[in-house]
């Protein structure tokens, strides 16, 4: 899934290159920090009780609450960066200098 998202983000950045958009892969910054690693940089599924979750049983737009989890709803932070992950993204983007841009564009 990570490769799919990376490919989509890279394609979008390339399509916006004339506007000065550049792409930097965060993959090396996430080494050892993926969902199943001891120090997760990306959250897995995060659930909250009905009423505290971001999605609720009475929401018409989503069906992201499950009876078999008790009375839990999916939270929007699922599959998004944790504090460790936002640091990893920062490291990836802060190392993007003019030389890195030229290298990745070639």
Biopython code that builds the backbone (N, CA, C, O; Angstrom):
import numpy as np
from Bio.PDB.StructureBuilder import StructureBuilder

atoms = [
    (1, "UNK", "N", (0.825, -1.179, 0.000)),
    (1, "UNK", "CA", (0.000, 0.000, 0.000)),
    (1, "UNK", "C", (0.875, 1.252, 0.000)),
    (1, "UNK", "O", (0.550, 2.246, -0.650)),
    (2, "UNK", "N", (1.991, 1.196, 0.735)),
    (2, "UNK", "CA", (2.873, 2.363, 0.781)),
    (2, "UNK", "C", (3.393, 2.713, -0.613)),
    (2, "UNK", "O", (3.477, 3.887, -0.975)),
    (3, "UNK", "N", (3.744, 1.677, -1.399)),
    (3, "UNK", "CA", (4.257, 1.932, -2.745)),
    (3, "UNK", "C", (3.176, 2.541, -3.630)),
    (3, "UNK", "O", (3.461, 3.431, -4.431)),
    (4, "UNK", "N", (1.945, 2.071, -3.494)),
    (4, "UNK", "CA", (0.830, 2.631, -4.264)),
    (4, "UNK", "C", (0.681, 4.134, -3.981)),
    (4, "UNK", "O", (0.600, 4.944, -4.905)),
    (5, "UNK", "N", (0.648, 4.493, -2.688)),
    (5, "UNK", "CA", (0.502, 5.906, -2.329)),
    (5, "UNK", "C", (1.698, 6.727, -2.801)),
    (5, "UNK", "O", (1.539, 7.853, -3.271)),
    (6, "UNK", "N", (2.887, 6.162, -2.673)),
    (6, "UNK", "CA", (4.073, 6.891, -3.138)),
    (6, "UNK", "C", (3.995, 7.143, -4.638)),
    (6, "UNK", "O", (4.280, 8.249, -5.098)),
    (7, "UNK", "N", (3.611, 6.129, -5.400)),
    (7, "UNK", "CA", (3.503, 6.292, -6.852)),
    (7, "UNK", "C", (2.483, 7.377, -7.213)),
    (7, "UNK", "O", (2.731, 8.189, -8.105)),
    (8, "UNK", "N", (1.349, 7.391, -6.528)),
    (8, "UNK", "CA", (0.314, 8.398, -6.796)),
    (8, "UNK", "C", (0.803, 9.806, -6.446)),
    (8, "UNK", "O", (0.557, 10.757, -7.188)),
    (9, "UNK", "N", (1.498, 9.931, -5.312)),
    (9, "UNK", "CA", (2.016, 11.242, -4.910)),
    (9, "UNK", "C", (3.079, 11.729, -5.879)),
    (9, "UNK", "O", (3.106, 12.904, -6.244)),
    (10, "UNK", "N", (3.960, 10.814, -6.298)),
    (10, "UNK", "CA", (5.001, 11.194, -7.261)),
    (10, "UNK", "C", (4.366, 11.635, -8.581)),
    (10, "UNK", "O", (4.763, 12.653, -9.148)),
    (11, "UNK", "N", (3.390, 10.881, -9.069)),
    (11, "UNK", "CA", (2.710, 11.236, -10.326)),
    (11, "UNK", "C", (2.075, 12.627, -10.228)),
    (11, "UNK", "O", (2.172, 13.425, -11.160)),
    (12, "UNK", "N", (1.436, 12.907, -9.113)),
    (12, "UNK", "CA", (0.805, 14.220, -8.929)),
    (12, "UNK", "C", (1.858, 15.325, -8.920)),
    (12, "UNK", "O", (1.678, 16.364, -9.554)),
    (13, "UNK", "N", (2.958, 15.099, -8.199)),
    (13, "UNK", "CA", (4.022, 16.105, -8.148)),
    (13, "UNK", "C", (4.618, 16.343, -9.532)),
    (13, "UNK", "O", (4.870, 17.488, -9.908)),
    (14, "UNK", "N", (4.845, 15.276, -10.290)),
    (14, "UNK", "CA", (5.395, 15.417, -11.642)),
    (14, "UNK", "C", (4.430, 16.205, -12.518)),
    (14, "UNK", "O", (4.862, 17.025, -13.328)),
    (15, "UNK", "N", (3.130, 15.968, -12.367)),
    (15, "UNK", "CA", (2.149, 16.698, -13.171)),
    (15, "UNK", "C", (2.102, 18.186, -12.812)),
    (15, "UNK", "O", (1.624, 18.997, -13.604)),
    (16, "UNK", "N", (2.592, 18.547, -11.629)),
    (16, "UNK", "CA", (2.597, 19.947, -11.174)),
    (16, "UNK", "C", (4.001, 20.561, -11.207)),
    (16, "UNK", "O", (4.220, 21.639, -10.656)),
    (17, "UNK", "N", (4.937, 19.883, -11.845)),
    (17, "UNK", "CA", (6.330, 20.343, -11.872)),
    (17, "UNK", "C", (6.469, 21.742, -12.468)),
    (17, "UNK", "O", (7.329, 22.508, -12.034)),
    (18, "UNK", "N", (5.647, 22.089, -13.446)),
    (18, "UNK", "CA", (5.742, 23.414, -14.060)),
    (18, "UNK", "C", (5.391, 24.516, -13.061)),
    (18, "UNK", "O", (5.756, 25.675, -13.260)),
    (19, "UNK", "N", (4.690, 24.161, -11.997)),
    (19, "UNK", "CA", (4.346, 25.136, -10.949)),
    (19, "UNK", "C", (5.393, 25.133, -9.832)),
    (19, "UNK", "O", (5.224, 25.804, -8.814)),
    (20, "UNK", "N", (6.474, 24.374, -10.030)),
    (20, "UNK", "CA", (7.552, 24.348, -9.043)),
    (20, "UNK", "C", (7.415, 23.278, -7.977)),
    (20, "UNK", "O", (8.177, 23.269, -7.011)),
    (21, "UNK", "N", (6.451, 22.369, -8.136)),
    (21, "UNK", "CA", (6.265, 21.293, -7.151)),
    (21, "UNK", "C", (7.327, 20.229, -7.366)),
    (21, "UNK", "O", (7.571, 19.806, -8.496)),
    (22, "UNK", "N", (7.956, 19.797, -6.284)),
    (22, "UNK", "CA", (8.964, 18.746, -6.319)),
    (22, "UNK", "C", (8.533, 17.626, -5.389)),
    (22, "UNK", "O", (7.751, 17.849, -4.465)),
    (23, "UNK", "N", (9.031, 16.439, -5.625)),
    (23, "UNK", "CA", (8.672, 15.275, -4.811)),
    (23, "UNK", "C", (9.912, 14.717, -4.135)),
    (23, "UNK", "O", (10.986, 14.655, -4.733)),
    (24, "UNK", "N", (9.753, 14.316, -2.894)),
    (24, "UNK", "CA", (10.819, 13.658, -2.148)),
    (24, "UNK", "C", (10.225, 12.424, -1.485)),
    (24, "UNK", "O", (9.304, 12.546, -0.678)),
    (25, "UNK", "N", (10.721, 11.262, -1.801)),
    (25, "UNK", "CA", (10.230, 10.026, -1.194)),
    (25, "UNK", "C", (10.627, 9.978, 0.277)),
    (25, "UNK", "O", (11.789, 10.210, 0.611)),
    (26, "UNK", "N", (9.675, 9.678, 1.160)),
    (26, "UNK", "CA", (9.988, 9.562, 2.585)),
    (26, "UNK", "C", (10.395, 8.144, 2.988)),
    (26, "UNK", "O", (10.581, 7.882, 4.176)),
    (27, "UNK", "N", (10.537, 7.229, 2.036)),
    (27, "UNK", "CA", (10.761, 5.820, 2.369)),
    (27, "UNK", "C", (11.972, 5.584, 3.274)),
    (27, "UNK", "O", (11.867, 4.833, 4.244)),
    (28, "UNK", "N", (13.101, 6.197, 2.987)),
    (28, "UNK", "CA", (14.279, 5.955, 3.838)),
    (28, "UNK", "C", (14.064, 6.504, 5.245)),
    (28, "UNK", "O", (14.575, 5.932, 6.207)),
    (29, "UNK", "N", (13.328, 7.588, 5.384)),
    (29, "UNK", "CA", (13.055, 8.149, 6.709)),
    (29, "UNK", "C", (12.147, 7.232, 7.527)),
    (29, "UNK", "O", (12.132, 7.307, 8.756)),
    (30, "UNK", "N", (11.386, 6.362, 6.842)),
    (30, "UNK", "CA", (10.472, 5.451, 7.534)),
    (30, "UNK", "C", (11.062, 4.061, 7.769)),
    (30, "UNK", "O", (10.370, 3.177, 8.274)),
    (31, "UNK", "N", (12.327, 3.858, 7.411)),
    (31, "UNK", "CA", (12.940, 2.559, 7.691)),
    (31, "UNK", "C", (12.877, 2.293, 9.189)),
    (31, "UNK", "O", (13.317, 3.122, 9.985)),
    (32, "UNK", "N", (12.331, 1.142, 9.580)),
    (32, "UNK", "CA", (12.207, 0.775, 10.986)),
    (32, "UNK", "C", (11.045, 1.450, 11.700)),
    (32, "UNK", "O", (10.901, 1.315, 12.915)),
    (33, "UNK", "N", (10.205, 2.185, 10.946)),
    (33, "UNK", "CA", (9.087, 2.918, 11.555)),
    (33, "UNK", "C", (7.762, 2.641, 10.854)),
    (33, "UNK", "O", (6.840, 3.453, 10.931)),
    (34, "UNK", "N", (7.660, 1.514, 10.179)),
    (34, "UNK", "CA", (6.414, 1.199, 9.480)),
    (34, "UNK", "C", (5.384, 0.618, 10.447)),
    (34, "UNK", "O", (5.695, 0.406, 11.620)),
    (35, "UNK", "N", (4.179, 0.361, 9.982)),
    (35, "UNK", "CA", (3.064, -0.058, 10.842)),
    (35, "UNK", "C", (3.420, -1.245, 11.729)),
    (35, "UNK", "O", (3.069, -1.236, 12.909)),
    (36, "UNK", "N", (4.088, -2.244, 11.222)),
    (36, "UNK", "CA", (4.375, -3.449, 12.017)),
    (36, "UNK", "C", (5.711, -3.389, 12.752)),
    (36, "UNK", "O", (6.071, -4.351, 13.431)),
    (37, "UNK", "N", (6.442, -2.311, 12.640)),
    (37, "UNK", "CA", (7.722, -2.182, 13.343)),
    (37, "UNK", "C", (7.493, -1.825, 14.808)),
    (37, "UNK", "O", (6.418, -1.360, 15.186)),
    (38, "UNK", "N", (8.518, -2.049, 15.624)),
    (38, "UNK", "CA", (8.395, -1.763, 17.066)),
    (38, "UNK", "C", (8.068, -0.296, 17.321)),
    (38, "UNK", "O", (7.281, 0.013, 18.215)),
    (39, "UNK", "N", (8.657, 0.600, 16.556)),
    (39, "UNK", "CA", (8.391, 2.037, 16.679)),
    (39, "UNK", "C", (7.575, 2.452, 15.462)),
    (39, "UNK", "O", (8.139, 2.756, 14.411)),
    (40, "UNK", "N", (6.265, 2.467, 15.594)),
    (40, "UNK", "CA", (5.400, 2.749, 14.448)),
    (40, "UNK", "C", (5.381, 4.232, 14.102)),
    (40, "UNK", "O", (5.153, 5.080, 14.964)),
    (41, "UNK", "N", (5.623, 4.532, 12.833)),
    (41, "UNK", "CA", (5.525, 5.902, 12.358)),
    (41, "UNK", "C", (4.186, 6.180, 11.695)),
    (41, "UNK", "O", (3.802, 7.331, 11.483)),
    (42, "UNK", "N", (3.483, 5.100, 11.373)),
    (42, "UNK", "CA", (2.150, 5.197, 10.766)),
    (42, "UNK", "C", (1.200, 4.420, 11.671)),
    (42, "UNK", "O", (1.477, 3.275, 12.029)),
    (43, "UNK", "N", (0.101, 5.026, 12.033)),
    (43, "UNK", "CA", (-0.896, 4.334, 12.847)),
    (43, "UNK", "C", (-1.542, 3.218, 12.045)),
    (43, "UNK", "O", (-1.701, 3.329, 10.829)),
    (44, "UNK", "N", (-1.916, 2.140, 12.728)),
    (44, "UNK", "CA", (-2.760, 1.108, 12.130)),
    (44, "UNK", "C", (-4.204, 1.555, 12.281)),
    (44, "UNK", "O", (-4.498, 2.749, 12.241)),
    (45, "UNK", "N", (-5.093, 0.606, 12.453)),
    (45, "UNK", "CA", (-6.496, 0.936, 12.687)),
    (45, "UNK", "C", (-6.623, 1.484, 14.102)),
    (45, "UNK", "O", (-6.158, 0.859, 15.054)),
    (46, "UNK", "N", (-7.247, 2.645, 14.243)),
    (46, "UNK", "CA", (-7.472, 3.277, 15.541)),
    (46, "UNK", "C", (-8.977, 3.408, 15.714)),
    (46, "UNK", "O", (-9.660, 4.001, 14.879)),
    (47, "UNK", "N", (-9.490, 2.844, 16.814)),
    (47, "UNK", "CA", (-10.927, 2.894, 17.067)),
    (47, "UNK", "C", (-11.201, 3.683, 18.341)),
    (47, "UNK", "O", (-10.362, 3.756, 19.239)),
    (48, "UNK", "N", (-12.362, 4.255, 18.397)),
    (48, "UNK", "CA", (-12.809, 4.973, 19.584)),
    (48, "UNK", "C", (-14.252, 4.612, 19.871)),
    (48, "UNK", "O", (-14.963, 4.150, 18.979)),
    (49, "UNK", "N", (-14.688, 4.814, 21.085)),
    (49, "UNK", "CA", (-16.075, 4.482, 21.409)),
    (49, "UNK", "C", (-17.057, 5.356, 20.643)),
    (49, "UNK", "O", (-16.747, 6.494, 20.293)),
    (50, "UNK", "N", (-18.229, 4.823, 20.390)),
    (50, "UNK", "CA", (-19.275, 5.590, 19.729)),
    (50, "UNK", "C", (-19.479, 6.881, 20.513)),
    (50, "UNK", "O", (-19.708, 6.856, 21.722)),
    (51, "UNK", "N", (-19.396, 7.989, 19.823)),
    (51, "UNK", "CA", (-19.513, 9.295, 20.484)),
    (51, "UNK", "C", (-18.174, 10.001, 20.556)),
    (51, "UNK", "O", (-18.115, 11.228, 20.477)),
    (52, "UNK", "N", (-17.091, 9.238, 20.706)),
    (52, "UNK", "CA", (-15.755, 9.841, 20.729)),
    (52, "UNK", "C", (-15.029, 9.649, 19.405)),
    (52, "UNK", "O", (-14.094, 10.390, 19.101)),
    (53, "UNK", "N", (-15.446, 8.667, 18.616)),
    (53, "UNK", "CA", (-14.794, 8.417, 17.335)),
    (53, "UNK", "C", (-15.111, 9.527, 16.349)),
    (53, "UNK", "O", (-16.012, 10.334, 16.576)),
    (54, "UNK", "N", (-14.377, 9.563, 15.273)),
    (54, "UNK", "CA", (-14.615, 10.561, 14.243)),
    (54, "UNK", "C", (-15.817, 10.191, 13.375)),
    (54, "UNK", "O", (-16.417, 11.057, 12.739)),
    (55, "UNK", "N", (-16.163, 8.920, 13.350)),
    (55, "UNK", "CA", (-17.323, 8.458, 12.617)),
    (55, "UNK", "C", (-18.285, 7.861, 13.637)),
    (55, "UNK", "O", (-17.842, 7.241, 14.603)),
    (56, "UNK", "N", (-19.561, 8.030, 13.449)),
    (56, "UNK", "CA", (-20.559, 7.608, 14.434)),
    (56, "UNK", "C", (-21.641, 6.761, 13.788)),
    (56, "UNK", "O", (-21.877, 6.847, 12.583)),
    (57, "UNK", "N", (-22.292, 5.945, 14.596)),
    (57, "UNK", "CA", (-23.334, 5.053, 14.080)),
    (57, "UNK", "C", (-24.425, 5.799, 13.327)),
    (57, "UNK", "O", (-24.987, 5.255, 12.377)),
    (58, "UNK", "N", (-24.735, 6.996, 13.712)),
    (58, "UNK", "CA", (-25.823, 7.730, 13.074)),
    (58, "UNK", "C", (-25.400, 8.520, 11.841)),
    (58, "UNK", "O", (-26.239, 9.160, 11.208)),
    (59, "UNK", "N", (-24.134, 8.488, 11.492)),
    (59, "UNK", "CA", (-23.659, 9.197, 10.304)),
    (59, "UNK", "C", (-24.221, 8.539, 9.050)),
    (59, "UNK", "O", (-24.122, 7.323, 8.887)),
    (60, "UNK", "N", (-24.806, 9.335, 8.168)),
    (60, "UNK", "CA", (-25.320, 8.798, 6.910)),
    (60, "UNK", "C", (-24.216, 8.550, 5.889)),
    (60, "UNK", "O", (-24.313, 7.635, 5.072)),
    (61, "UNK", "N", (-23.163, 9.372, 5.940)),
    (61, "UNK", "CA", (-22.137, 9.329, 4.898)),
    (61, "UNK", "C", (-21.183, 8.144, 5.033)),
    (61, "UNK", "O", (-20.563, 7.747, 4.046)),
    (62, "UNK", "N", (-21.051, 7.571, 6.227)),
    (62, "UNK", "CA", (-20.096, 6.491, 6.414)),
    (62, "UNK", "C", (-20.715, 5.348, 7.204)),
    (62, "UNK", "O", (-21.647, 5.537, 7.986)),
    (63, "UNK", "N", (-20.184, 4.187, 6.982)),
    (63, "UNK", "CA", (-20.573, 3.009, 7.758)),
    (63, "UNK", "C", (-19.306, 2.458, 8.404)),
    (63, "UNK", "O", (-18.957, 1.298, 8.184)),
    (64, "UNK", "N", (-18.627, 3.258, 9.184)),
    (64, "UNK", "CA", (-17.334, 2.883, 9.738)),
    (64, "UNK", "C", (-17.401, 2.566, 11.227)),
    (64, "UNK", "O", (-16.436, 2.790, 11.957)),
    (65, "UNK", "N", (-18.520, 2.054, 11.669)),
    (65, "UNK", "CA", (-18.685, 1.576, 13.039)),
    (65, "UNK", "C", (-19.137, 0.121, 12.941)),
    (65, "UNK", "O", (-19.956, -0.227, 12.091)),
    (66, "UNK", "N", (-18.595, -0.724, 13.819)),
    (66, "UNK", "CA", (-18.862, -2.142, 13.702)),
    (66, "UNK", "C", (-19.416, -2.713, 14.986)),
    (66, "UNK", "O", (-18.899, -2.436, 16.068)),
    (67, "UNK", "N", (-20.466, -3.508, 14.875)),
    (67, "UNK", "CA", (-21.090, -4.126, 16.032)),
    (67, "UNK", "C", (-20.167, -5.154, 16.664)),
    (67, "UNK", "O", (-20.225, -5.371, 17.875)),
    (68, "UNK", "N", (-19.289, -5.811, 15.844)),
    (68, "UNK", "CA", (-18.424, -6.857, 16.391)),
    (68, "UNK", "C", (-17.223, -6.291, 17.157)),
    (68, "UNK", "O", (-16.482, -7.052, 17.779)),
    (69, "UNK", "N", (-17.020, -4.965, 17.119)),
    (69, "UNK", "CA", (-15.986, -4.323, 17.940)),
    (69, "UNK", "C", (-16.613, -3.768, 19.210)),
    (69, "UNK", "O", (-15.999, -2.960, 19.907)),
    (70, "UNK", "N", (-17.790, -4.183, 19.501)),
    (70, "UNK", "CA", (-18.510, -3.559, 20.598)),
    (70, "UNK", "C", (-19.204, -2.342, 20.026)),
    (70, "UNK", "O", (-19.922, -2.448, 19.032)),
    (71, "UNK", "N", (-19.007, -1.224, 20.617)),
    (71, "UNK", "CA", (-19.647, 0.012, 20.158)),
    (71, "UNK", "C", (-18.561, 0.986, 19.710)),
    (71, "UNK", "O", (-18.502, 2.121, 20.182)),
    (72, "UNK", "N", (-17.696, 0.531, 18.792)),
    (72, "UNK", "CA", (-16.535, 1.321, 18.378)),
    (72, "UNK", "C", (-16.668, 1.853, 16.964)),
    (72, "UNK", "O", (-17.326, 1.262, 16.108)),
    (73, "UNK", "N", (-16.026, 2.981, 16.751)),
    (73, "UNK", "CA", (-16.002, 3.610, 15.431)),
    (73, "UNK", "C", (-14.562, 3.866, 15.011)),
    (73, "UNK", "O", (-13.681, 4.086, 15.842)),
    (74, "UNK", "N", (-14.348, 3.831, 13.715)),
    (74, "UNK", "CA", (-13.029, 4.111, 13.171)),
    (74, "UNK", "C", (-12.686, 5.574, 13.363)),
    (74, "UNK", "O", (-13.538, 6.445, 13.186)),
    (75, "UNK", "N", (-11.434, 5.852, 13.727)),
    (75, "UNK", "CA", (-10.980, 7.232, 13.873)),
    (75, "UNK", "C", (-10.198, 7.637, 12.628)),
    (75, "UNK", "O", (-9.570, 6.805, 11.974)),
    (76, "UNK", "N", (-10.247, 8.910, 12.317)),
    (76, "UNK", "CA", (-9.567, 9.424, 11.114)),
    (76, "UNK", "C", (-8.048, 9.316, 11.205)),
    (76, "UNK", "O", (-7.368, 9.417, 10.183)),
    (77, "UNK", "N", (-7.508, 9.115, 12.385)),
    (77, "UNK", "CA", (-6.053, 8.994, 12.513)),
    (77, "UNK", "C", (-5.549, 7.622, 12.067)),
    (77, "UNK", "O", (-4.339, 7.405, 12.002)),
    (78, "UNK", "N", (-6.458, 6.692, 11.759)),
    (78, "UNK", "CA", (-6.058, 5.385, 11.236)),
    (78, "UNK", "C", (-5.263, 5.578, 9.946)),
    (78, "UNK", "O", (-5.659, 6.345, 9.068)),
    (79, "UNK", "N", (-4.149, 4.880, 9.846)),
    (79, "UNK", "CA", (-3.272, 4.907, 8.671)),
    (79, "UNK", "C", (-2.724, 6.290, 8.352)),
    (79, "UNK", "O", (-2.413, 6.584, 7.198)),
    (80, "UNK", "N", (-2.603, 7.128, 9.350)),
    (80, "UNK", "CA", (-1.970, 8.440, 9.218)),
    (80, "UNK", "C", (-0.739, 8.475, 10.110)),
    (80, "UNK", "O", (-0.620, 7.648, 11.014)),
    (81, "UNK", "N", (0.172, 9.399, 9.886)),
    (81, "UNK", "CA", (1.401, 9.441, 10.675)),
    (81, "UNK", "C", (1.132, 9.681, 12.165)),
    (81, "UNK", "O", (0.251, 10.451, 12.549)),
    (82, "UNK", "N", (1.925, 8.992, 12.982)),
    (82, "UNK", "CA", (1.939, 9.243, 14.421)),
    (82, "UNK", "C", (2.940, 10.383, 14.661)),
    (82, "UNK", "O", (3.441, 10.974, 13.704)),
    (83, "UNK", "N", (3.232, 10.692, 15.915)),
    (83, "UNK", "CA", (4.252, 11.711, 16.193)),
    (83, "UNK", "C", (5.598, 11.285, 15.612)),
    (83, "UNK", "O", (6.337, 12.111, 15.077)),
    (84, "UNK", "N", (5.912, 10.001, 15.719)),
    (84, "UNK", "CA", (7.154, 9.482, 15.123)),
    (84, "UNK", "C", (7.128, 9.664, 13.614)),
    (84, "UNK", "O", (8.143, 10.017, 13.013)),
    (85, "UNK", "N", (5.975, 9.427, 12.998)),
    (85, "UNK", "CA", (5.843, 9.560, 11.548)),
    (85, "UNK", "C", (5.963, 10.992, 11.062)),
    (85, "UNK", "O", (6.559, 11.247, 10.016)),
    (86, "UNK", "N", (5.400, 11.928, 11.813)),
    (86, "UNK", "CA", (5.525, 13.323, 11.378)),
    (86, "UNK", "C", (6.972, 13.772, 11.466)),
    (86, "UNK", "O", (7.417, 14.590, 10.662)),
    (87, "UNK", "N", (7.714, 13.245, 12.437)),
    (87, "UNK", "CA", (9.149, 13.543, 12.524)),
    (87, "UNK", "C", (9.885, 12.949, 11.326)),
    (87, "UNK", "O", (10.777, 13.586, 10.766)),
    (88, "UNK", "N", (9.516, 11.734, 10.933)),
    (88, "UNK", "CA", (10.146, 11.099, 9.772)),
    (88, "UNK", "C", (9.873, 11.897, 8.501)),
    (88, "UNK", "O", (10.781, 12.099, 7.695)),
    (89, "UNK", "N", (8.636, 12.352, 8.313)),
    (89, "UNK", "CA", (8.317, 13.192, 7.154)),
    (89, "UNK", "C", (9.134, 14.481, 7.187)),
    (89, "UNK", "O", (9.655, 14.912, 6.158)),
    (90, "UNK", "N", (9.248, 15.090, 8.348)),
    (90, "UNK", "CA", (10.029, 16.320, 8.475)),
    (90, "UNK", "C", (11.473, 16.073, 8.063)),
    (90, "UNK", "O", (12.056, 16.876, 7.334)),
    (91, "UNK", "N", (12.058, 14.967, 8.525)),
    (91, "UNK", "CA", (13.438, 14.635, 8.155)),
    (91, "UNK", "C", (13.578, 14.477, 6.642)),
    (91, "UNK", "O", (14.547, 14.945, 6.044)),
    (92, "UNK", "N", (12.601, 13.815, 6.036)),
    (92, "UNK", "CA", (12.664, 13.618, 4.582)),
    (92, "UNK", "C", (12.598, 14.948, 3.845)),
    (92, "UNK", "O", (13.379, 15.182, 2.922)),
    (93, "UNK", "N", (11.683, 15.816, 4.238)),
    (93, "UNK", "CA", (11.492, 17.064, 3.510)),
    (93, "UNK", "C", (12.560, 18.098, 3.824)),
    (93, "UNK", "O", (12.889, 18.917, 2.965)),
    (94, "UNK", "N", (13.110, 18.083, 5.032)),
    (94, "UNK", "CA", (14.152, 19.045, 5.388)),
    (94, "UNK", "C", (15.473, 18.724, 4.694)),
    (94, "UNK", "O", (16.322, 19.604, 4.549)),
    (95, "UNK", "N", (15.656, 17.477, 4.264)),
    (95, "UNK", "CA", (16.890, 17.117, 3.567)),
    (95, "UNK", "C", (16.788, 17.362, 2.074)),
    (95, "UNK", "O", (17.734, 17.085, 1.337)),
    (96, "UNK", "N", (15.666, 17.872, 1.620)),
    (96, "UNK", "CA", (15.462, 18.123, 0.200)),
    (96, "UNK", "C", (16.046, 19.483, -0.151)),
    (96, "UNK", "O", (15.415, 20.522, 0.038)),
    (97, "UNK", "N", (17.270, 19.446, -0.666)),
    (97, "UNK", "CA", (17.923, 20.677, -1.099)),
    (97, "UNK", "C", (18.010, 20.699, -2.610)),
    (97, "UNK", "O", (17.525, 19.776, -3.264)),
    (98, "UNK", "N", (18.619, 21.733, -3.189)),
    (98, "UNK", "CA", (18.714, 21.835, -4.656)),
    (98, "UNK", "C", (19.373, 20.627, -5.306)),
    (98, "UNK", "O", (18.941, 20.195, -6.374)),
    (99, "UNK", "N", (20.418, 20.070, -4.678)),
    (99, "UNK", "CA", (21.091, 18.905, -5.263)),
    (99, "UNK", "C", (20.169, 17.689, -5.274)),
    (99, "UNK", "O", (20.151, 16.931, -6.244)),
    (100, "UNK", "N", (19.408, 17.502, -4.204)),
    (100, "UNK", "CA", (18.478, 16.373, -4.118)),
    (100, "UNK", "C", (17.373, 16.514, -5.157)),
    (100, "UNK", "O", (16.936, 15.521, -5.738)),
    (101, "UNK", "N", (16.930, 17.717, -5.390)),
    (101, "UNK", "CA", (15.866, 17.940, -6.378)),
    (101, "UNK", "C", (16.368, 17.557, -7.763)),
    (101, "UNK", "O", (15.674, 16.868, -8.510)),
    (102, "UNK", "N", (17.562, 17.999, -8.103)),
    (102, "UNK", "CA", (18.108, 17.672, -9.423)),
    (102, "UNK", "C", (18.304, 16.168, -9.549)),
    (102, "UNK", "O", (17.993, 15.602, -10.598)),
    (103, "UNK", "N", (18.812, 15.498, -8.506)),
    (103, "UNK", "CA", (19.046, 14.057, -8.544)),
    (103, "UNK", "C", (17.750, 13.305, -8.774)),
    (103, "UNK", "O", (17.704, 12.421, -9.629)),
    (104, "UNK", "N", (16.697, 13.627, -8.041)),
    (104, "UNK", "CA", (15.459, 12.896, -8.164)),
    (104, "UNK", "C", (14.738, 13.182, -9.470)),
    (104, "UNK", "O", (13.969, 12.345, -9.942)),
    (105, "UNK", "N", (14.967, 14.340, -10.059)),
    (105, "UNK", "CA", (14.314, 14.691, -11.317)),
    (105, "UNK", "C", (14.938, 13.978, -12.506)),
    (105, "UNK", "O", (14.295, 13.809, -13.542)),
    (106, "UNK", "N", (16.182, 13.562, -12.360)),
    (106, "UNK", "CA", (16.892, 12.946, -13.485)),
    (106, "UNK", "C", (16.457, 11.527, -13.742)),
    (106, "UNK", "O", (16.967, 10.882, -14.658)),
]
sb = StructureBuilder()
sb.init_structure("model")
sb.init_model(0)
sb.init_chain("A")
sb.init_seg("    ")
for serial, (resi, resn, name, xyz) in enumerate(atoms, 1):
    if name == "N":
        sb.init_residue(resn, " ", resi, " ")
    sb.init_atom(name, np.array(xyz, "f"), 0.0, 1.0, " ", f" {name:<3s}", serial, name[0])
structure = sb.get_structure()
